[in-house]
Amino acid sequence: MSLSAALTRLRERLAEGVDASSVAVFRVFFFGLMCASSVRFVAAGWVERCFVQPTFFFHYWGASAVEVLSPTAMLALHGIMAVSAALACVGLFYRVAAPVFLLSFVYVELCDVSNYLNHYYQAALLALLFSVIPAHRTCSLDARLRPGLRSATIPAWCMYLLRFQVGVVYVFAGLAKAQPDWLLHGQPLGIWLAARLETPLLGPLFALPYVPLVMSWAGFLFDTTIVAWLLLPRTRPYAYVVVIVFHALTHVLFHIGVFPFLMVLSAPIFFDPAWPRRLAARFGWWLPEAPAADAETGSLPDTNASPPRVGAFTTVALGLYGLVQVLLPLRTHAYGGDVLWHEQGMRYSFRVMVRSKTGSVTYRVRSPDFVNEQLVEPCRYLNSLQEREMSGQPDLILQLAHRIAADYRAEGYRDVEVRADAFVSLNGRPIARLIDPDANLAAIEDGITPATYILPAPATAPLRTHARVEAGGDR
């Protein structure tokens, strides 16, 4: 088959109609969870903790223009997130609600890097995809109020795109575990499980020396293979039970927010597209009637011209999106060294729960106007959550150094230099210096090139002792 013929066949396959109910149910699950999460964030007082109490906020590279709004505005923004997510969930004004949720959610997440979580990034990507996908053609108030919009089918590329996005998380989370700390030393699970000895029934097992290693291998095998098991009809029911049990355990043991719920509710996108319709028929629930599927391919007829075909723009856009999602997690290999140590390429790579870092940072400020160096503690600028996250992430240490230098210059001091004594323990290793103590951080600009102010990772292996516990493994 020629390349041209293959591309034509691909575009036809992407345009084939499939049952829309699976994508619609995913829409309901996802936006329902996002609505509940937004309400919970406000009710728990986290808006004040994350966006009101701190006096300094870490910005993302290239997004320094995004600023934290007033307390009232931040509360209103979370209210907009909750309302728009609720509207998208029920499919009312969907083409407006989904993008509004996306923009408000992304703005909130860009306000402070120290709030970054892998599942926030995944939620932003899914919100982006749902803003593009016509997931409101069925099981929505829009379809009920506008019969001309109603359709029991959806182009296959919509389903494939969502499957791809969920699959990326699992695959890269599994590949990130293919390293000695996880597979040979059972770390950082050994550290975290040592703090869960009081867990009913399971607690005594966590004290056994081999359990962290067994669980580490189980997590590696789960992440790297679960997508295949979910796609195979014969193994799908059992695989989904494993998904539920696996993520229920991570929720109970590690308290990593909505991530386990998000992954449990995302997994059914790998099922047969008509599964909600069959389930509804079994219990007597109503869903719009679907046309009969093709006996050979299982696809549903499309209302567009025959043969259906995805346009060139859509094909290129899908290809570019997929390429970006694959290259972003792989970019860390361009930096060399241990990404868990230097963190360059760590974000947006779905390296879930593979590192525990505890550390401390003290800044040393020099100026010709000083007789001696002046010491600055991060707590002058940060709350406890920010300080914990900053202490193990070199680019955040650099950002705060710039703020400290700016404050001293604003007071009239000349030629201000800022250095850092940053000590970190990675996955239970002995504590070691993270930042070159002689580097003047005030003169170093952040960027995407390899950072020379970060010292090499220690060559020692993780200790087998269950030392301090550091949360935030989902970051």
C-alpha positions in Angstrom: 0.0 0.0 0.0 1.4 3.4 -1.0 1.8 6.2 1.6 -1.0 8.2 -0.1 -3.3 5.2 0.1 -2.4 4.6 3.7 -3.1 8.2 4.7 -6.4 8.1 2.9 -7.4 4.9 4.7 -6.3 6.5 8.0 -8.4 9.6 7.4 -11.4 7.4 6.5 -10.9 5.3 9.7 -10.6 8.4 11.9 -13.9 9.7 10.4 -15.9 6.5 10.8 -18.9 6.9 13.1 -18.7 5.1 16.5 -21.3 5.1 19.3 -21.2 8.5 21.0 -22.4 7.2 24.4 -19.0 6.2 25.7 -17.5 9.7 25.0 -20.6 11.3 26.5 -20.4 9.3 29.7 -16.7 10.2 30.0 -17.8 13.9 29.6 -20.2 13.4 32.5 -17.6 11.7 34.7 -14.8 14.1 34.0 -16.7 17.4 34.4 -18.7 16.1 37.3 -15.4 15.3 39.1 -13.9 18.7 38.2 -17.0 20.4 39.6 -16.8 18.5 42.8 -13.0 19.2 43.0 -13.5 22.9 42.5 -16.1 23.1 45.3 -14.0 21.0 47.6 -11.0 23.3 47.0 -13.0 26.3 48.1 -14.7 24.5 51.0 -11.4 23.2 52.4 -10.0 26.7 52.6 -7.3 26.0 50.0 -7.9 29.1 48.0 -6.8 31.2 51.0 -3.9 28.8 51.8 -2.6 28.7 48.2 -3.4 32.1 46.8 -3.9 34.5 49.8 -1.5 33.6 52.5 1.7 33.5 50.5 3.5 36.8 49.7 5.5 35.3 46.8 4.4 33.0 43.9 6.5 30.9 41.6 5.8 31.4 37.9 6.1 29.0 35.0 8.9 29.6 32.5 7.3 31.7 29.8 4.2 32.6 31.8 5.5 35.2 34.2 2.7 37.6 33.1 0.1 35.4 34.9 -0.5 36.9 38.4 -2.6 35.9 41.4 -5.7 38.0 41.5 -7.3 39.5 44.6 -8.8 37.0 47.1 -12.3 37.9 45.9 -11.3 37.4 42.3 -9.7 34.0 43.0 -12.8 32.8 44.8 -14.9 34.0 41.9 -12.6 32.2 39.5 -13.1 28.9 41.3 -16.8 29.6 41.3 -16.6 30.0 37.5 -14.7 26.7 37.3 -17.4 24.9 39.3 -20.3 26.4 37.4 -18.8 25.8 33.9 -17.8 22.3 34.9 -21.4 21.6 36.0 -22.8 22.9 32.8 -20.4 20.9 30.7 -21.2 17.8 32.8 -24.9 18.0 31.9 -24.2 19.3 28.4 -25.9 22.7 28.7 -24.3 25.5 26.6 -21.5 23.0 26.2 -19.5 24.8 23.5 -19.1 27.7 25.8 -18.9 25.9 29.2 -16.1 23.6 28.3 -13.7 26.3 27.0 -14.6 28.6 30.0 -13.7 25.8 32.4 -10.4 25.1 30.5 -9.3 28.8 30.6 -10.2 29.4 34.2 -8.6 26.1 35.3 -5.4 26.8 33.4 -5.2 30.3 34.7 -5.5 29.1 38.3 -2.8 26.5 37.7 -0.4 29.0 36.1 -0.6 31.2 39.2 2.0 29.2 41.2 4.3 26.4 40.1 4.4 25.0 43.7 0.8 23.8 43.2 1.7 21.7 40.2 0.4 18.1 40.2 0.5 15.6 37.4 -3.3 15.1 37.6 -3.9 18.9 37.3 -1.9 18.8 34.0 -3.9 15.7 32.9 -7.1 17.5 33.8 -6.1 20.5 31.7 -5.3 18.3 28.7 -8.6 16.5 29.0 -10.5 19.8 29.3 -8.7 20.9 26.1 -9.7 17.8 24.2 -13.3 18.1 25.4 -13.4 21.7 24.3 -12.7 20.4 20.8 -14.7 17.1 20.7 -18.4 17.3 20.1 -19.1 15.3 23.3 -22.6 16.9 23.7 -24.3 15.2 20.8 -26.0 12.7 23.0 -26.8 12.4 26.8 -26.9 16.2 27.1 -29.4 19.0 27.6 -28.1 20.7 24.5 -29.1 17.6 22.4 -32.5 17.5 24.2 -33.2 21.2 23.6 -31.8 21.2 20.0 -32.9 18.1 18.2 -30.9 19.0 15.1 -27.7 18.6 17.2 -28.6 15.2 18.4 -26.6 12.2 17.1 -26.0 8.7 18.3 -22.6 8.6 16.6 -19.4 10.6 16.8 -16.2 10.5 14.6 -13.9 7.8 15.7 -11.0 10.2 16.1 -12.7 11.7 19.2 -12.6 8.4 21.0 -9.1 7.6 19.8 -7.8 11.0 21.0 -9.2 10.5 24.5 -7.9 6.9 24.7 -4.5 8.2 23.6 -4.4 10.9 26.3 -5.4 8.5 29.1 -2.9 5.9 27.8 0.0 8.4 27.7 -0.4 8.8 31.5 -0.2 5.1 32.2 2.6 4.3 29.7 4.9 7.2 30.8 4.2 6.6 34.5 5.3 3.0 33.9 8.4 3.9 32.0 9.4 6.3 34.7 9.5 3.4 37.2 12.0 1.5 35.0 14.9 2.7 37.1 17.0 1.3 40.0 15.4 3.2 42.8 12.0 1.8 42.0 12.8 -1.7 40.8 15.9 -2.6 42.8 15.5 -0.6 46.0 11.7 -0.3 46.4 12.0 3.4 46.9 10.3 5.7 47.5 7.5 3.3 48.4 9.6 2.0 51.3 9.6 5.5 52.8 6.0 6.1 52.4 4.7 2.7 53.5 6.7 3.1 56.7 4.4 5.9 57.6 1.3 3.7 57.0 1.9 1.0 59.5 -1.3 1.9 61.3 -3.4 1.1 58.2 -6.1 -1.5 59.2 -5.3 -5.0 57.9 -2.5 -3.9 55.6 -0.4 -2.0 58.1 1.5 -5.0 59.5 2.5 -6.1 56.0 4.2 -2.8 55.3 6.7 -3.5 58.0 8.0 -6.5 56.1 11.2 -5.6 54.2 10.3 -7.1 50.9 6.8 -5.6 50.6 7.9 -2.2 49.2 9.8 -4.0 46.4 6.9 -6.3 45.6 4.5 -3.4 45.5 7.0 -1.4 43.3 7.1 -4.2 40.7 3.3 -4.5 40.9 3.0 -0.8 40.2 5.5 -0.9 37.3 3.7 -3.9 35.7 0.3 -2.3 36.2 1.2 1.0 34.6 3.0 -0.5 31.6 0.4 -3.1 30.7 -3.0 -2.0 31.9 -4.0 -0.2 28.7 -3.5 -3.4 26.7 -5.6 -5.4 29.2 -8.4 -2.8 29.0 -8.5 -2.9 25.2 -8.8 -6.7 25.0 -12.4 -7.7 25.3 -11.6 -11.0 27.2 -9.5 -9.3 29.9 -11.3 -6.0 30.1 -13.7 -6.8 33.0 -10.9 -8.2 35.2 -8.6 -5.3 34.2 -11.1 -2.7 35.3 -11.5 -4.5 38.7 -7.7 -4.2 39.0 -7.9 -0.5 38.1 -10.4 0.1 40.8 -8.5 -1.8 43.4 -5.1 -0.3 42.5 -6.3 3.3 42.6 -8.4 2.7 45.7 -5.2 1.6 47.5 -3.3 4.6 46.2 -6.0 6.9 47.4 -6.1 5.3 50.9 -2.4 5.1 51.3 -1.0 8.2 49.7 -3.7 10.8 49.8 -2.9 12.2 46.3 -6.1 14.1 45.7 -8.5 13.3 42.8 -5.9 11.5 40.7 -7.2 8.0 41.6 -10.8 9.0 40.9 -9.8 10.6 37.6 -8.0 7.5 36.4 -10.8 5.1 37.5 -13.4 7.3 35.7 -11.2 7.6 32.6 -10.5 3.9 32.1 -14.0 3.0 30.6 -13.0 5.0 27.5 -11.1 1.9 26.5 -14.2 -0.2 26.6 -16.4 -0.9 23.5 -17.9 2.5 22.5 -21.5 1.2 23.0 -21.0 -0.1 26.6 -23.2 2.7 28.2 -26.0 1.9 25.7 -25.9 -1.8 26.5 -25.8 -1.1 30.3 -28.7 1.3 29.9 -30.7 -1.3 28.0 -30.1 -3.9 30.7 -31.5 -1.7 33.5 -34.2 -0.1 31.4 -32.6 3.3 31.2 -33.2 5.5 28.2 -30.6 6.5 25.7 -31.0 7.8 22.1 -31.4 4.9 19.8 -28.2 4.0 17.9 -28.0 2.7 14.3 -26.8 -0.8 13.8 -23.1 -1.3 13.6 -21.3 -2.7 10.6 -21.0 -6.5 11.0 -17.4 -6.6 9.8 -15.8 -3.5 11.3 -18.0 -2.7 14.2 -18.2 0.9 13.2 -21.4 2.9 12.9 -22.6 4.6 9.8 -21.8 8.3 9.6 -24.1 11.0 8.3 -21.4 12.7 6.3 -20.6 12.0 2.7 -19.4 8.5 1.9 -16.7 7.5 2.3 -16.2 9.6 5.4 -12.8 11.3 5.7 -11.1 13.6 8.2 -9.8 16.8 6.7 -6.1 17.5 6.2 -6.1 20.2 9.0 -7.6 17.8 11.5 -5.3 15.0 10.5 -2.2 17.3 11.0 -3.5 18.7 14.2 -4.1 15.2 15.7 -0.6 14.2 14.6 1.1 17.3 16.1 -0.8 16.9 19.4 0.2 13.3 19.7 3.8 14.1 18.9 3.9 16.9 21.5 2.5 14.5 24.2 5.2 12.0 23.4 8.1 14.4 23.1 7.4 16.4 26.3 8.0 13.4 28.6 11.0 12.4 26.6 12.7 15.8 26.6 14.5 15.1 29.9 16.9 12.8 28.1 18.3 15.8 26.3 19.6 17.0 29.7 21.3 13.9 30.8 21.8 13.0 34.5 19.0 12.0 36.9 15.8 13.9 36.2 14.6 13.1 39.7 17.5 15.1 41.0 17.9 18.1 38.6 14.1 18.2 37.8 14.7 19.5 34.2 12.0 17.8 32.2 10.2 16.5 35.3 7.0 18.5 34.8 4.5 17.4 32.1 6.1 14.0 31.9 3.8 11.9 34.1 6.6 10.6 36.3 4.1 9.7 39.0 5.2 8.8 42.5 8.8 8.0 41.7 10.6 10.5 43.9 10.6 11.7 47.5 12.7 14.7 48.3 13.2 16.3 51.6 15.5 19.3 52.0 16.3 22.7 53.3 17.5 25.9 51.8 19.2 29.0 53.2 20.1 32.0 51.1 23.3 34.0 51.6 23.2 37.6 50.4 26.3 39.6 49.6 26.8 43.3 48.9 29.7 45.8 49.2 27.4 47.6 51.6 27.5 44.6 54.0 30.2 43.9 56.5 29.2 40.2 56.6 26.9 38.0 54.5 23.2 38.1 55.5 21.2 35.0 55.8 17.6 34.8 54.5 15.3 31.9 55.3 12.6 31.0 52.7 9.8 31.2 55.3 10.0 35.0 55.0 8.4 34.6 51.7 6.7 31.2 51.5 4.2 29.1 53.4 5.0 25.6 54.4 3.6 23.9 51.3 5.6 26.3 49.0 8.8 25.9 51.0 8.5 22.1 50.9 8.1 22.0 47.2 10.7 24.7 46.5 13.4 22.9 48.6 13.8 20.1 46.0 13.2 22.0 42.8 16.3 24.0 41.5 14.3 26.4 39.2 12.1 27.4 42.2 15.2 28.0 44.3 16.5 30.2 41.5 13.3 32.2 41.3 13.2 33.0 45.0 16.9 34.0 44.8 15.9 36.6 42.2 13.1 37.9 44.4 15.5 38.2 47.3 18.0 40.1 45.2 15.3 42.4 43.9 14.2 43.2 47.4 17.7 44.1 48.5 18.2 46.3 45.4 14.9 48.0 46.1 16.3 49.0 49.5 19.3 50.6 47.9 22.0 48.0 48.2 24.6 47.7 45.4 25.8 44.7 43.5 23.7 42.2 45.3 24.7 38.6 45.0 22.6 35.7 46.3 23.9 32.2 46.9 22.1 29.1 48.3 23.0 26.4 50.7 20.5 23.8 49.5 20.6 20.3 50.9 18.4 17.5 49.6 17.8 13.8 50.3 16.4 11.9 47.3 14.5 8.7 47.9 16.1 8.1 51.3 19.7 8.8 50.3 22.1 10.7 52.6 21.6 14.4 52.3 23.7 16.1 49.7 24.1 19.6 48.1 21.7 20.3 45.3 22.9 23.8 44.3 26.5 25.0 43.7 27.2 27.1 46.8 29.5 29.4 44.8 27.0 30.2 42.1 25.5 33.7 42.2 21.9 32.9 41.5 21.0 36.5 41.2 23.0 36.6 37.9 21.6 33.4 36.4 18.5 33.4 34.2 16.1 30.5 34.1 15.7 28.8 30.7 15.3 25.5 28.9 19.1 24.9 28.5 20.9 22.6 30.9 21.4 24.4 34.3 25.0 24.6 35.3 24.2 25.8 38.8 22.8 22.3 39.8 25.3 19.9 41.2 25.4 16.3 39.9 23.3 13.7 41.6 24.9 11.7 44.4 26.1 8.3 43.3 25.0 6.5 46.4 22.1 4.1 46.4 19.0 4.8 48.5 19.2 3.6 52.1 17.1 0.7 53.2 16.0 2.5 56.4 12.5 4.0 56.6 13.5 7.6 57.3 11.5 10.8 56.8 8.3 10.8 54.8 7.7 13.3 52.1 4.3 13.6 50.5 3.7 14.9 47.0 4.8 11.8 45.0 2.3 12.7 42.3 4.2 15.8 41.4 
